[in-house]
Amino acid sequence: MLMAHPAVLPGLVDRYWALSLLDAAEGGSPVRKEIEDVERALCVATGTTDVHAALIAARHHLPGAGPLDDSVLATG
């Protein structure tokens, strides 16, 4: 399976969460199309078909993630 370069994943994950917050704040905003585009990009980049699976896969490929790390953001 092809996997996106690890440098791409943090930007996609950050973009997804930022857009999700905007969409939640505005309730059904025009941001929805952009979220769907980022969801598709995450799925393609991680070889998954579901955004939740894509986020989990991305989480384990983010720089600094340990094998048992279950957080999207690195703690420090």
C-alpha positions as CSV (number, residue, x, y, z in Angstrom):
1,M,0.0,0.0,0.0
2,L,1.2,3.5,-0.8
3,M,1.4,5.9,2.1
4,A,1.6,9.6,2.0
5,H,4.8,11.2,3.0
6,P,4.6,11.8,6.8
7,A,5.1,15.6,6.2
8,V,1.7,15.7,4.4
9,L,-0.4,14.1,7.2
10,P,-0.1,16.7,9.9
11,G,-1.3,19.4,7.6
12,L,-4.3,17.3,6.5
13,V,-5.2,16.4,10.1
14,D,-4.9,20.0,11.2
15,R,-7.0,21.2,8.3
16,Y,-9.7,18.6,9.0
17,W,-10.0,19.6,12.7
18,A,-10.0,23.3,11.9
19,L,-12.7,23.0,9.3
20,S,-14.7,20.7,11.6
21,L,-14.7,23.4,14.2
22,L,-15.8,26.0,11.8
23,D,-18.6,23.8,10.5
24,A,-19.8,23.0,14.0
25,A,-19.7,26.7,15.0
26,E,-21.8,27.7,11.9
27,G,-24.0,24.6,11.7
28,G,-24.2,23.3,8.1
29,S,-21.9,26.0,6.7
30,P,-20.5,26.2,3.2
31,V,-17.3,24.8,4.8
32,R,-18.9,21.3,4.4
33,K,-17.6,20.9,0.8
34,E,-14.1,21.7,1.9
35,I,-14.3,19.3,4.8
36,E,-15.4,16.5,2.4
37,D,-12.4,17.3,0.1
38,V,-10.0,17.0,3.1
39,E,-11.7,13.8,4.2
40,R,-11.2,12.3,0.7
41,A,-7.5,13.5,0.8
42,L,-7.0,11.8,4.2
43,C,-8.6,8.6,3.0
44,V,-6.4,8.5,-0.1
45,A,-3.3,9.4,1.8
46,T,-3.8,6.7,4.4
47,G,-5.3,4.0,2.1
48,T,-8.7,3.9,4.0
49,T,-12.3,4.5,3.0
50,D,-13.6,6.2,6.1
51,V,-12.5,9.4,7.7
52,H,-12.4,8.0,11.2
53,A,-10.1,5.1,10.0
54,A,-8.0,7.7,8.1
55,L,-7.5,9.8,11.2
56,I,-6.4,6.7,13.2
57,A,-4.0,5.7,10.5
58,A,-2.7,9.2,10.2
59,R,-2.2,9.5,13.9
60,H,0.1,6.5,13.9
61,H,2.2,7.9,11.1
62,L,2.6,11.4,12.5
63,P,6.1,12.4,13.4
64,G,6.8,11.6,17.0
65,A,3.9,9.1,17.4
66,G,4.8,6.0,19.4
67,P,3.5,2.6,18.7
68,L,0.9,2.8,21.5
69,D,0.2,6.5,21.0
70,D,-3.6,7.2,20.7
71,S,-3.5,10.9,20.6
72,V,-3.5,13.0,17.4
73,L,-1.5,15.8,19.0
74,A,1.9,15.2,20.5
75,T,2.2,16.0,24.2
76,G,5.2,17.6,25.4
